[in-house]
Amino acid sequence: MSRLSTGEQEFLSTSTEAAPAAPAAAIAVAPEVSGANDGDAVETIDARGISAPLPLLRAHRALRTMKPGQQLRVLTSSKETLAEFQALAKYVVGYELLSQEESGDEVIHLLRRRR
């Protein structure tokens, strides 16, 4: 005998549809190939218009899935991400901050996974 009432059992048994998945475009990392070798590929995350610390978290998630030596370019629209990405490279072992550029109202961070 179940602890649920008949109405609750009925509700649970009729719910066979899966929950909608999160939109993949929101967290997708688009590869941008600059040469023929896999080592030349730079993946890009467009995090412009997203408030901190989400660009940093998306970069960290992408870097964890990358192979050593691969590079990640993160585009942001907030200057406060400059210090955040510097701290990420300083305190997380295995990430290297190659460059940071301010271009108009956007900031471009280039990172590499070391190991």
ROBAGU-265651 format. One line per field, with one value per residue (C-alpha): residue number from 1; x, y, z. Coordinates in Angstrom, 2 decimals. Example, Ala and Ser with C-alpha at 12.3 -4.5 7.8 and 13.67 -1.06 7.14 Angstrom:
num: c(1, 2)
u: c(12.30, 13.67)
v: c(-4.50, -1.06)
w: c(7.80, 7.14)
end
This chain:
num: c(1, 2, 3, 4, 5, 6, 7, 8, 9, 10, 11, 12, 13, 14, 15, 16, 17, 18, 19, 20, 21, 22, 23, 24, 25, 26, 27, 28, 29, 30, 31, 32, 33, 34, 35, 36, 37, 38, 39, 40, 41, 42, 43, 44, 45, 46, 47, 48, 49, 50, 51, 52, 53, 54, 55, 56, 57, 58, 59, 60, 61, 62, 63, 64, 65, 66, 67, 68, 69, 70, 71, 72, 73, 74, 75, 76, 77, 78, 79, 80, 81, 82, 83, 84, 85, 86, 87, 88, 89, 90, 91, 92, 93, 94, 95, 96, 97, 98, 99, 100, 101, 102, 103, 104, 105, 106, 107, 108, 109, 110, 111, 112, 113, 114, 115)
u: c(0.00, 1.33, 1.53, 0.31, -3.35, -5.04, -4.96, -1.21, -0.50, -2.56, -0.71, 2.69, 1.82, 0.45, 3.47, 5.53, 6.90, 10.48, 11.26, 12.48, 16.24, 18.10, 18.84, 22.22, 23.05, 23.17, 26.17, 27.60, 31.23, 31.76, 35.10, 36.86, 39.53, 42.50, 44.64, 44.78, 46.09, 43.93, 46.46, 45.61, 41.91, 40.66, 37.25, 35.21, 32.59, 30.50, 29.52, 28.82, 25.88, 26.05, 26.68, 29.56, 30.46, 28.71, 31.39, 34.01, 31.94, 31.30, 35.01, 35.91, 33.38, 34.74, 38.39, 37.70, 36.51, 39.42, 42.62, 45.99, 47.31, 43.90, 43.00, 39.78, 38.74, 36.07, 34.30, 32.78, 31.29, 32.28, 35.62, 35.27, 35.98, 39.62, 40.39, 38.20, 40.05, 43.42, 42.38, 41.18, 44.58, 46.41, 44.48, 43.32, 46.19, 46.31, 44.97, 47.15, 45.97, 47.68, 46.24, 43.50, 42.49, 40.01, 38.41, 35.81, 33.19, 34.20, 37.01, 38.68, 40.35, 42.58, 43.26, 45.02, 44.69, 48.11, 47.33)
v: c(0.00, 3.42, 6.50, 8.67, 9.27, 7.92, 11.35, 11.69, 8.24, 9.00, 12.30, 10.65, 7.77, 10.00, 12.27, 10.46, 13.48, 14.47, 17.94, 20.33, 20.59, 23.85, 25.66, 24.49, 27.85, 29.45, 27.39, 26.17, 26.67, 27.39, 26.26, 28.80, 27.20, 29.36, 26.69, 23.11, 21.54, 20.76, 22.66, 25.84, 25.67, 28.36, 27.84, 30.98, 31.78, 34.88, 36.10, 39.70, 41.13, 38.47, 39.72, 38.49, 35.82, 33.81, 34.45, 33.13, 30.06, 29.28, 29.62, 27.34, 24.73, 24.86, 24.68, 21.58, 19.74, 20.84, 18.96, 20.34, 22.98, 24.01, 27.69, 29.44, 32.97, 34.59, 37.75, 39.83, 43.29, 44.00, 45.43, 43.79, 40.45, 41.53, 40.88, 37.75, 36.05, 37.05, 35.40, 32.29, 31.85, 32.59, 30.31, 27.43, 25.13, 24.19, 27.38, 30.05, 33.55, 34.37, 37.83, 40.31, 43.03, 45.87, 46.62, 49.36, 48.23, 44.56, 42.65, 39.64, 37.05, 34.34, 31.32, 27.99, 24.74, 23.59, 20.07)
w: c(0.00, -0.96, 1.25, -1.63, -2.16, -5.29, -6.94, -6.37, -7.75, -10.78, -11.33, -11.05, -13.35, -16.11, -16.21, -18.85, -20.73, -20.04, -18.78, -21.48, -21.67, -21.17, -24.42, -25.67, -27.21, -23.77, -22.67, -25.95, -26.76, -30.42, -31.86, -33.98, -36.12, -37.06, -38.68, -39.90, -36.66, -33.64, -31.53, -33.44, -32.59, -30.21, -28.64, -28.00, -25.38, -26.06, -22.60, -23.54, -21.66, -18.93, -15.40, -13.27, -12.17, -14.92, -17.62, -15.21, -14.35, -18.01, -18.77, -15.87, -17.04, -20.60, -19.50, -17.40, -20.51, -22.70, -23.36, -22.20, -24.59, -25.92, -25.77, -24.82, -25.80, -23.62, -24.75, -21.95, -21.66, -18.05, -16.97, -13.56, -15.25, -15.71, -12.04, -11.93, -14.79, -13.29, -10.02, -11.88, -13.51, -10.26, -7.91, -10.13, -10.95, -14.60, -16.21, -17.77, -18.68, -21.98, -22.61, -21.80, -24.23, -23.94, -27.28, -27.03, -24.54, -24.59, -22.89, -24.52, -22.28, -23.75, -21.55, -22.00, -20.13, -18.98, -17.77)
end
